[in-house]
């Protein structure tokens, strides 16, 4: 590596001499109204980190332009503000993907806010039976509700559906064989695969059938003295089309009864409401699955159910109690906030019409395209008045998705806004998309054909003013 030229060395030396001391940085930050309240310990850490990074950039030649003390202090101020900002933040979802895994999946009903605050900030009867005054079970707060809604004999809740599948397999089939159709060996988000979960559980996978077609005879031929369970996995995150065939749940239940084997179905993003009424593909509801005679069903609480992250197990009492006694259950149990949110969400299902209006996920799925269009038109009028000097906004038809590994290959007709910065700003759409991720209330939008799309299906009326302010902040940056 060649040494810097004398001129470059002079620039480097001048830049290093310009750097303020940590004490100078502290004095500057503590004099500013928007950083003076930050603890000195944090300001000191940020100053040292900022100066170290800037010094490295100067020495490497990355910072070649002239560096002045005012410029350094201004950059330090922005650095501290960003560094001190909470990492987990509210964002506006303008992607049109309703159950967006990266954005927290399903939204809880707003009215749950007070309930969660009360539960979090006060003692509760989490594991206390108020009638007897003795220790109770945390699962009692939701088990009766789940049984009432699904028709199951018993229920259990763990921290997510992968955990539900893991503890079920570990309890029912450790050291034994589990038969699964080859076309159902799915991979869910984060590269978690059914075969991998099964290996961790200690169960042995037996694949039957072909990728596209499996018959009852395939299961029949694979059953042996080592078989402990017949497993059906609902393919909620992909579709195989064409020459296909699978064994129905009633057929599998009959086969299990014939051989004295329990039947388990992993529903993935299980739902309680028939979504085909909204023009979507038919998904098996949890109630239908239980009624078909399955011994155990597992599903998520934070997908189509519209509640908090949880893995829910419903089925025969004897099987649920065996799983509940598994020591692994202690490691997978849910906390009081999840229980409070899940109980409140399940209570909304007691009135189906109330459910559609109150649970944001279902409200967004069921909203008709004409309704989204009208909201888009109203927003366009308001936003154009506020942003006319900065960008051009146009109404546009779009396609939303349910997301979250649910209802793949299906679009929901939607409407939204296309945002195009004025040419005088020399700001490309992809640059605006990046800026929107960096503003006070970040906005996640969709980039298509070098244009920025804001799908109004996933933007609530309460967020519209926030969205305008975020657009103004992003477009007004120098």
C-alpha positions, 0 to 999 in steps of 0.5 A: 500500500503506497503512502499518502502524497504530501498534499493528502497527508496535509489534508489528513493532518488538518482534518485530525487537528480539527477534531474536538475533544470529548469534553468539547463535544460534551459541552456542546451537546449539553448546551443543546435543548434536544440533547441536554437531557440525555444522560452524560454517560450516553453523551460521552459514549456517543462522542467517543464513538463518533470521534473514533469513526470520523478519525478512521474516515479521515485516516483512510481518505474516505473524508477528503473534503475540508472539515470544519469544527462547526461541521463536525459538531453538527454531524455529532449532534445528528449522530447522537440524536439518531443513536439515542433514538429507541431501536424498536419504533413505530413505522407506517406500512404502505407496502400493502402487505397486511401481515408483514413479518418484518413489521411485526405481523398482525396489529392488535386492536387499539383498545387493547392498549389500556389493558396491556398497560394495566397488566404490565404495570400492575400485579395480576392473577397470572398463576393464582386462583382467586376463588381458592387463593391457591396457585393456578395455571396461566393457561386457564385464562385462555383455555376455556375460550379456545375450547368454546370457539373451536370445539376442542376438548382442551388447549395450550398456548406456547410462544409461537407455532414452531414451538407448538409443533416442536413440543407436540412432536417431542411429546408424542413421537420422540424416538418414534416415526412420524409419517408426512406427505412429501409435498408438505415438508414446508420451510417457514420464515427464517429457514425453519423447516419441518424436517429440521424441527422434527429432528430436534424433537427426536422424532424420525421423519417418514416421507410418503407419496410424491411432491405433487400427489399422495394417496391413502395407500402411501400412508397405509404402506408406511405404517409400522410398529414404530409409527407414533403419529400421522402428521398433516401440514397445511401448505399455507405459504406456497401452492402446488398447481397442476396434476396434484392430489393429497389425502384429506383430513377425514381420510387421514383421521379414518386411517389413524382410527383404524391403526390406533394412531393420533392425527395431528395437523399443523395449520400454520396461520390458522383462522377462525373465520371463512375467508372465502366470503371475501373472494379469497381461496378457501382456508381450513378453519380451526373449527372445521379441523377439530370437527373433522376429528383431528387429535391435535391441531397447532396454529399461530396467534399472530397471523390470520387470527390477528392476535399476539405472537403465540403458538396455539395447540387444541385437541383431545384433553389427554394429548394436551395434558401430556404436552402440558406436562412436558418439561420443555413447556416451561421454556416455551411458555408465554408471558402475562402480556401475551396472555392478556392480548390473546384473551382480549383478541379471542373474546372479540371472536364471540361476535363475528361481526364485531371481530371483522370490525375490531381486529385490524388484520381481518378489517384490512383483509375484508375491506372492499376495493371501492372503500380503499379507493374512496379513502385513497381519493380523500387522502390524495386531496389532503396530501396534494394540498400539503405536498404540491410544492414538493411532489406529484401524487397520483391515484393508482390501482394496486394489488395488496397481499395478505402476507405472513405466509398465508394465502400465497399467490393471491392478490387483493384488489386495492388502491393507493398513491404514486409519489413522484418528486419534482424534477427540480429536486433531482431526487429519484424514487429509490432515494425517496424510498430510503429517506422515508425509512430514515424520517421521524416516523419511518414509512415502508413503501413499495418500489415498482417501475422506478416509482414509489407506491403507497398502498392505502389498504395497510394505512389507517385513517389515523395514520394519514396525517402522520404519513403526510408529515413523513413525506414532507420531512423526507422531501424537504431534506436538502 
